[in-house]
Amino acid sequence: MSRIITDLKDKIFSGQCVAGARLPSESALTQSYSVSRTVVREAIAVLRAEGLVEARKGSGVFVLDRSDQQRQPFSDLDIDRVSSAIELLELRSAVEIRSAGLAAARRSAKQLERLIETHRTLARLVSLGEATRDADFDFHYAIAEATQNQRFVEFLSVIRQGIVPRTLLGQSAADPTLKAPNPHLVEEHERILDAIMEGDPAAAEQAMQAHLDNSLSRYRAFLRRSDI
């Protein structure tokens, strides 16, 4: 997704895509970048949240005039620092706990299938000792989609790059324990998934809160023993 965002931003900032210009269709972007429609929608959601484009119903996505725009939220996020990830986790707790509850109440059968699929992918990666960052995000993103509220989806799309600091991602190559820094990740996700499948909003919120609180504690521990 980052490749699409970077490329489209470059075109906007360089003037290749001027204010008022219509971006290529979702189908065209899917073919051009060889990605799924979901990835394209995520990328457009990020650009929308940053005030670079707007979607016009029935017409497409258009580039906005940036000349009179103020600094956009999260534009100064430092994705190299654990402290920024902690700030995001505190904010995510306020949003994603409710997201889990709404997903339990509103999810469709197809969205349940998607949640199960993302959970199985993450469990497989953990069993193989491989990095779980993207699979972890996909699970949370699938929950946001199951709320039937696009704003939850857009929020996660905007903060995606800052969820795991690049410093820790770089360290993971040398320290395998950082590839999946949460030793209980699969179990925590499974409790969230079970509650959503059972249609129990209270249990889903409780499970999500426990999951994010545990993540927050781990990042604070990283921060105490490092300078990142």
C-alpha positions in Angstrom: 0.0 0.0 0.0 2.8 2.4 0.8 4.1 2.2 -2.8 0.7 3.4 -4.1 0.5 6.2 -1.5 4.0 7.4 -2.2 3.6 7.3 -6.0 0.2 9.2 -5.9 1.6 11.8 -3.5 4.6 12.3 -5.7 2.3 13.0 -8.7 0.2 15.4 -6.7 3.1 17.3 -5.2 5.0 17.5 -8.5 2.0 18.8 -10.3 1.5 15.8 -12.5 -2.0 15.5 -10.9 -3.2 19.1 -10.6 -6.0 20.3 -8.3 -9.3 19.3 -9.8 -7.9 16.4 -11.7 -9.6 13.0 -11.5 -7.5 10.1 -10.3 -7.5 6.8 -12.3 -10.5 4.6 -11.4 -10.2 2.0 -8.7 -10.1 -0.7 -11.4 -7.3 1.1 -13.2 -5.2 1.5 -10.1 -5.7 -2.1 -9.2 -4.3 -3.2 -12.5 -1.6 -0.6 -12.6 -0.1 -1.5 -9.2 -1.0 -5.2 -9.3 -2.8 -5.1 -6.0 -6.3 -5.9 -4.7 -9.2 -3.4 -4.6 -8.9 -3.4 -0.7 -5.3 -2.1 -0.9 -6.4 0.6 -3.4 -9.2 1.7 -1.1 -6.9 1.8 1.8 -4.5 4.0 -0.1 -7.2 6.4 -1.2 -8.5 6.6 2.4 -5.1 7.7 3.5 -4.9 10.4 0.9 -8.5 11.5 1.8 -7.6 11.7 5.5 -4.6 13.9 4.6 -6.7 16.3 2.7 -5.1 15.5 -0.7 -8.1 14.1 -2.5 -11.9 13.8 -2.2 -14.4 11.2 -3.4 -17.4 12.6 -5.3 -20.2 10.1 -5.4 -20.7 8.8 -8.9 -17.8 10.8 -10.3 -14.6 9.4 -8.8 -11.7 10.7 -6.7 -10.4 14.2 -7.4 -7.2 16.0 -6.3 -7.8 18.9 -3.9 -6.2 22.4 -3.9 -3.5 22.3 -1.2 -2.7 26.0 -1.2 -5.0 26.9 1.7 -4.8 23.7 3.7 -3.6 23.6 7.2 -1.3 20.9 8.6 -3.2 17.6 8.5 -3.6 15.3 11.6 -0.8 12.8 12.1 1.4 14.5 9.5 4.1 15.0 12.0 4.0 11.4 13.3 7.5 10.1 13.9 7.4 6.5 12.8 10.9 5.9 14.1 10.1 6.3 17.7 8.4 3.9 20.2 7.0 6.9 22.0 4.9 7.7 18.9 3.6 4.1 18.8 2.6 4.5 22.5 0.7 7.6 21.7 -1.1 5.8 18.9 -1.9 2.8 21.1 -3.6 5.1 23.6 -5.7 6.6 20.8 -6.3 3.2 19.3 -7.7 2.0 22.6 -10.4 4.7 22.5 -11.4 3.7 19.0 -10.8 0.0 18.6 -12.4 -1.2 21.8 -15.7 0.3 20.4 -14.8 -1.1 17.0 -14.7 -4.6 18.3 -18.1 -4.2 20.0 -19.7 -2.9 16.9 -18.2 -5.6 14.8 -19.7 -8.3 17.1 -23.1 -6.7 16.7 -23.0 -5.9 13.0 -20.6 -8.3 11.2 -21.8 -10.2 8.1 -21.1 -13.8 7.3 -18.6 -12.7 4.6 -16.8 -10.5 7.1 -16.6 -13.3 9.6 -14.9 -15.4 6.9 -12.4 -12.6 6.3 -11.7 -12.3 10.0 -11.1 -16.1 10.3 -8.8 -16.0 7.2 -6.7 -13.2 8.7 -6.4 -14.9 12.0 -5.3 -18.2 10.4 -2.7 -16.3 8.4 -1.3 -14.7 11.5 -1.2 -18.0 13.4 0.7 -19.6 10.5 3.3 -16.8 10.5 3.8 -17.1 14.2 4.3 -20.9 13.9 6.9 -20.3 11.2 8.7 -17.6 13.3 8.0 -15.0 10.6 7.1 -11.3 10.9 3.5 -10.7 11.9 3.2 -6.9 11.4 1.1 -6.9 8.3 -1.1 -9.9 9.3 -1.7 -8.2 12.7 -2.9 -5.1 11.0 -5.0 -7.0 8.6 -6.9 -8.6 11.5 -7.6 -5.2 13.1 -8.6 -3.8 9.7 -11.0 -6.6 9.1 -12.6 -5.8 12.5 -13.0 -2.1 11.4 -14.6 -3.2 8.2 -17.1 -5.4 10.1 -18.3 -2.3 12.1 -20.1 -1.2 8.8 -18.7 2.3 9.6 -16.2 3.5 7.1 -14.6 6.0 9.5 -13.1 3.2 11.6 -11.5 1.8 8.4 -10.2 5.3 7.4 -8.7 5.8 10.9 -6.7 2.7 10.8 -5.5 3.4 7.2 -4.2 6.8 8.3 -2.2 5.5 11.2 -1.0 2.3 9.7 2.6 3.3 9.1 3.1 4.4 12.7 1.6 1.4 14.4 5.0 -0.4 14.7 8.1 1.9 14.7 10.6 1.3 11.9 13.3 1.1 14.6 11.8 -2.1 16.0 11.2 -3.5 12.5 14.9 -3.0 11.8 15.9 -4.7 15.1 13.7 -7.7 14.3 16.2 -8.9 11.7 18.8 -9.2 14.4 16.5 -10.2 17.3 13.9 -12.8 16.3 11.9 -12.1 19.5 10.9 -8.8 18.0 9.3 -10.3 14.9 6.3 -11.2 17.1 7.0 -9.1 20.2 3.7 -10.3 21.8 4.1 -14.0 22.8 0.3 -14.2 23.3 -0.7 -12.5 20.1 -2.5 -15.5 18.6 -4.4 -16.2 21.8 -5.4 -12.6 22.3 -6.7 -12.4 18.7 -8.5 -15.6 19.1 -10.5 -14.3 22.1 -11.5 -11.2 20.1 -12.5 -13.4 17.2 -14.5 -15.8 19.3 -16.5 -12.9 20.9 -17.2 -11.4 17.5 -18.3 -14.7 16.1 -20.6 -15.2 19.1 -22.1 -11.8 18.6 -21.1 -10.7 22.1 -20.2 -6.9 22.0 -19.3 -6.7 25.7 -16.9 -9.7 25.5 -15.4 -8.4 22.2 -14.7 -5.0 23.8 -13.2 -6.6 26.9 -11.0 -8.9 24.8 -9.8 -5.9 22.6 -9.1 -3.8 25.7 -7.0 -6.6 27.2 -5.1 -7.0 23.9 -4.3 -3.3 23.5 -3.4 -2.9 27.2 -0.9 -5.7 26.9 0.6 -4.1 23.8 0.9 -0.8 25.6 2.7 -2.4 28.5 5.2 -4.1 26.1 5.9 -0.9 24.3 6.5 1.0 27.6 8.9 -1.8 28.5 10.7 -1.3 25.2 10.9 2.4 25.9 12.3 2.0 29.4 15.2 -0.1 28.2 16.0 1.9 25.0 16.4 5.4 23.7 13.9 5.1 20.8 
